[in-house]
């Protein structure tokens, strides 16, 4: 009897400890707030990811609470109809007055998984019929010798490549109908892309959403290496160009000694996530090429992982900084196909990122691709990735 009374007393004390004046005390959480490095963050802009087990209704409530606290909702990404297994996140803007109270409120919300300052991304540049004079990069993906020809019969037939593509298979063996190119847009009137681009979207902040022009050239080059008539590996694939990188530095590339393409643009991770989320919801499954990258972001990585989970394999440029790819995003996504660059002698390119996150190495030095001049030589993991994307289709 004494033991029973003690047990009841313990239960009573526990229940009392969890209430004050009859109200339940909600546990406080300590969600990490990740600030970007100096010069890499976007002032007042934060990405907020919810836990994977929350529902859309939870996201609705969070949006209402954040707006009530004084923040502006820039974007929201959430799976449809209370799907508790998807990627749920919001992009918010706060000013100097609302920043502290809003972030502290989110920090204590147990349904929030992570808070990151929005960051700046860069486009990562730097039995078949034979295509003669293919250039060494295209030739190398089908031959180990130095013959400049490419085995192209039915390559990519029936495939669609989303650009944000087994080599030369017949139509019935193609795995995907599309290749998505997530980049600076693409010039669909370029001869190398004629009749290849079947859809275009624009997610760049501040741009006309109906402006699909590639003012920079990076996206057109990557699209041509994935599914171009002359320079692509998947020569019969369909391309969807998803514009997520802006037009700053229009028409110019900044070449380093390694000849890698490196954009000085202020592209936003939030724009990239918006593009990725759009592709993730597409029922037309396809390969997604991401020739872009920036500082490490777990939220961006999770968005890409959710894309893969939804049935869209992601091919990602390893990056052109000669650092371990595990330190940058989205190259560090474990389930992505991360591609480093090699030269014509099968050596790793001097600029290419490296490490355990790299899954494959593909040609990426002085590669021919579509340009405003018709065709130009480019270098970078940005070229190695779409070569691989086309083959993966």
C-alpha positions, 0 to 999 in steps of 0.5 A: 500500500505504501509503495502504491501511495509513493507511486501516485505521489510521484505521478502527481508531482510530475503532472504538477511540474508540467503545469502552472495554474492549470496550463500545460508548459510547452517545452522550449527548444533551441533551434540553431540560427546559422549566420552566413560568413561576412560578404556571403549573406543577404541582409535581413533574409532567412531560410526556415526549415520545419521538421520533416514530420510536420504537416502543411497546417503547421506551416500555415500556423508558422507563417501566421505567427511570423507575420504577426511578429513583423516579418515578411514572408517572401516564399513558402515551400510545402508539400501539398494536402498535409503531406507529412513526409515532404520538405517544408520551409519558408523564406522570410525578411526581417528589418533591424527592429523585427529581426531579434524578436522574430528569430528568437520566436523561431528559435524556441519553436519545436516544429522548426528544424533549422534557421539559416541566413540566405546566402549568395550562390555562384554558377559553377563554371569555370552501337552507335552512329559516330559524330566526327570532330566532336571535340575532346570533351564530348569524345572522351565520355564515349572513348578512352583514346584520343579520337575526336568522335562521339557515339551518338545513335539515339542518345537521350531519345525520349528523355527530358532534361531539367537544367536548375542529362547507358550512353547511346541507348535506344528509346525504349531503354531511356530512364527519363523523359526530361532533363531540367537545367537550373541555371541562368536560363537558356537561349532556345533559339540557339542552333544547338538547342533548336527544338530541344527546349520544351518549357521555361520558368523564371524564379529570379527575384526582381525579374519578369517571370516571363523573361526567359532570356539567358543574358549571361550565357552560362545556362545556354552552355550547360544546356548544350552540353546536356542535350545540344545537337552538336555539343550534348551527350543526350542528343534527343532529349527534351530540355526544361530551362529553369532560371534561378540565377540572375543576369548580373555581369551580362554577357561576360565571364571572369576567367581565372588561370584555370579557365574556369567559369566563375560568376560574380553575380548575387544569386540567392539560395532562396531563388534556387530553392524556389526552382528546386521546389517547382521541379520537385512537384512536377509529375514529369520526372527527369534528371536535374542538372545543378551547375551552381554552388555556394557556401554550405547550407543544410537547408539547400541540401535538404531541398535537393535531397527532397527533390531526389526523394520525389523521383528526380535524380540530381546531378551537381557540379562539384565546384571550382574552388579546389576545396573539399566538396563536402564543405559547399552546397549543393555538391555535399548532398549525399544522394546527389551525383556530384561531378568533378572535372578532368582535363584531356590527359585524364587528370583532375582539373587544377580548379576542381573541388574534390573529396568523398562527396565527389561521385564521378569525374567528367571532362571539364577543361576547354570544352566546346559549348554553345555561346553567343558567338555560336560556340566557345571553349569553356572550363569548369565543373559546370560543363562536367555536370551536364555531360554527366546529366545527359548520360544519366538520362 
